[in-house]
Amino acid sequence: MKCEKCGYVSFDYNVACPACNKDLAQVRSRLGIFYLPPEVGLEGFFTGASDVAKSAVKAAPAAAKHEEAELDLDSVGDDFEFTLDD
């Protein structure tokens, strides 16, 4: 988004121009930009340092138990060669 006052090009989520501090609310409204910044940064989310991350972990469904299944390689045919790598 470009500031009308100084011409500085900045991110759409900025409420004010980083260069001249002009309020960008009218520009954002006219352009239809209704971006809300995230409540927490990625580092805080993945480290669990925020309340948002903690609530997301609590809301996640419990992992289902998986049963082991056998793979029937005979049904694949003779066109494939299977090897085991180290």
Beta strands, then each sheet from edge to edge (+ up, - down):
end
